[in-house]
Amino acid sequence: MGVARQDGAQAGSQGAAGRSGPIRVVVAKPGLDGHDRGAKVIARALRDAGMEVIYTGLHQTPEQIVDTAIQEDADAIGLSILSGAHNTLFAKVIALLEERDAADIKVFGGGIIPEADIPPLKAQGVAEIFTPGATTASIVEWVQANVRSLAV
């Protein structure tokens, strides 16, 4: 499957709800989109902020992404979608998480997503959408505040 782990964990950190360790985020590029620079930038920013990042690489199916998130005990999945297939791909990932009793894994994403598509995506269960121009700092801050807080 080509999963690469980027470990920025600090030993002994304690997460919310008594879970120890760093926030674990799967960063994925679903579908046929072949541009992964943004996903790699986000993965590095999350890692540099002390999170453990599992980057799945290009051309992943929703099933592969959800399998990875469950196997890696991820707290969140970050999807990067530039292909225009965001409505289908986000919905499939959310549905698979629910089917596999893993709906506690938060899904967020970014890419070329029209403003009009954001409210329906959030209604389906996508926690947050970041559009072009979002800073890496704003994404890191959102993950820290909304997924699981890192204790220092």
TORDRENTOR-429291 format. One line per 5 residues: their letters; for each residue x, y, z of C-alpha. Coordinates in Angstrom, 3 decimals, always signed. Layout:
! TORDRENTOR-429291
a) X:Y:Z | ...
***
This chain:
! TORDRENTOR-429291
mgvar) +0.000:+0.000:+0.000 | +2.975:+2.342:+0.249 | +2.225:+3.928:+3.618 | +4.936:+6.245:+4.902 | +5.069:+7.197:+8.554
qdgaq) +6.324:+10.616:+9.587 | +6.831:+10.609:+13.315 | +7.005:+13.935:+15.104 | +5.853:+12.441:+18.375 | +7.092:+13.603:+21.699
agsqg) +7.343:+10.747:+24.164 | +4.973:+10.863:+27.073 | +2.386:+13.244:+25.624 | -1.124:+12.629:+26.853 | -4.154:+13.155:+24.631
aagrs) -7.751:+13.943:+25.432 | -9.963:+11.300:+27.033 | -6.920:+9.701:+28.680 | -5.429:+8.503:+25.412 | -1.682:+8.827:+25.475
gpirv) +0.643:+9.670:+22.654 | +0.504:+12.158:+19.840 | -2.492:+12.880:+17.646 | -2.409:+10.354:+14.798 | -3.481:+11.620:+11.375
vvakp) -3.768:+9.721:+8.114 | -3.177:+12.097:+5.195 | -4.526:+10.672:+1.955 | -4.936:+11.471:-1.734 | -8.047:+9.597:-2.878
gldgh) -9.005:+8.952:-6.454 | -7.119:+9.754:-9.616 | -5.684:+13.107:-8.540 | -1.942:+13.063:-9.179 | -0.892:+16.276:-7.425
drgak) +0.366:+15.620:-3.929 | +2.547:+18.595:-3.064 | -0.122:+20.189:-0.846 | -0.784:+16.921:+0.987 | +2.934:+16.523:+1.653
viara) +3.197:+20.107:+2.936 | +0.285:+19.515:+5.319 | +1.727:+16.164:+6.435 | +5.036:+17.831:+7.270 | +3.338:+20.717:+9.113
lrdag) +1.308:+18.299:+11.232 | +4.426:+16.226:+11.939 | +6.416:+19.338:+12.852 | +3.643:+20.247:+15.305 | +4.213:+16.957:+17.168
meviy) +1.621:+14.750:+15.501 | +2.191:+11.311:+14.078 | +1.366:+11.365:+10.366 | +0.735:+8.402:+8.115 | +0.841:+9.490:+4.466
tglhq) -0.822:+6.954:+2.171 | +0.472:+8.273:-1.146 | -1.393:+8.876:-4.392 | -4.398:+7.125:-5.920 | -5.881:+5.594:-2.798
tpeqi) -9.397:+4.180:-2.725 | -11.737:+5.142:+0.120 | -11.476:+1.523:+1.305 | -7.668:+1.706:+1.469 | -7.818:+5.001:+3.347
vdtai) -10.302:+3.723:+5.931 | -8.384:+0.438:+6.322 | -5.191:+2.392:+6.985 | -6.891:+4.698:+9.494 | -8.314:+1.766:+11.435
qedad) -5.094:-0.272:+11.316 | -3.035:+2.726:+12.423 | -5.514:+3.674:+15.187 | -5.791:+7.154:+13.697 | -7.603:+10.011:+15.375
aigls) -8.292:+11.761:+12.070 | -8.152:+11.452:+8.308 | -7.116:+14.432:+6.215 | -8.130:+14.151:+2.563 | -6.609:+16.257:-0.191
ilsga) -8.802:+16.395:-3.283 | -8.141:+18.516:-6.340 | -9.936:+16.356:-8.910 | -13.494:+17.591:-8.390 | -14.649:+14.246:-6.976
hntlf) -14.873:+15.572:-3.411 | -18.615:+14.953:-2.963 | -18.305:+11.284:-3.870 | -14.996:+10.584:-2.126 | -15.745:+12.300:+1.192
akvia) -19.171:+10.600:+1.332 | -17.646:+7.172:+0.710 | -14.978:+7.615:+3.393 | -17.587:+8.779:+5.933 | -19.917:+5.861:+5.049
lleer) -17.101:+3.307:+5.354 | -16.061:+4.687:+8.749 | -19.659:+4.348:+9.953 | -19.960:+0.808:+8.539 | -16.782:-0.232:+10.335
daadi) -17.725:+1.312:+13.699 | -14.991:+3.904:+13.326 | -17.092:+7.058:+13.053 | -15.065:+8.524:+15.935 | -12.227:+9.116:+13.442
kvfgg) -12.628:+12.751:+12.368 | -12.488:+13.529:+8.674 | -11.250:+16.869:+7.386 | -9.924:+17.901:+4.043 | -8.943:+20.463:+1.553
giipe) -8.385:+21.221:-2.061 | -10.331:+22.771:-4.880 | -13.763:+22.600:-3.282 | -16.425:+25.151:-4.243 | -17.901:+27.142:-1.352
adipp) -21.384:+25.864:-2.280 | -20.261:+22.260:-1.683 | -18.908:+22.856:+1.821 | -22.210:+22.954:+3.809 | -23.476:+19.653:+2.327
lkaqg) -20.098:+18.016:+3.019 | -20.224:+19.174:+6.631 | -23.811:+17.919:+6.915 | -22.554:+14.478:+5.822 | -19.995:+14.464:+8.630
vaeif) -16.871:+16.143:+7.263 | -15.562:+18.082:+10.254 | -13.757:+20.855:+8.343 | -12.821:+21.891:+4.819 | -9.777:+24.005:+4.011
tpgat) -9.785:+25.809:+0.679 | -6.869:+27.324:-1.271 | -5.194:+30.027:+0.764 | -5.584:+28.254:+4.115 | -2.321:+28.433:+6.023
tasiv) -0.556:+25.414:+7.425 | -0.735:+27.119:+10.824 | -4.539:+27.371:+10.627 | -4.815:+23.682:+9.722 | -2.479:+22.634:+12.540
ewvqa) -4.384:+24.810:+15.017 | -7.719:+23.353:+13.895 | -6.463:+19.773:+14.274 | -5.025:+20.493:+17.726 | -8.248:+22.149:+18.874
nvrsl) -10.739:+19.748:+17.319 | -9.201:+16.307:+17.100 | -7.320:+15.635:+20.304 | -5.322:+18.169:+22.261 | -1.671:+17.535:+22.941
av) -0.635:+17.981:+26.529 | +2.818:+19.387:+27.070
***
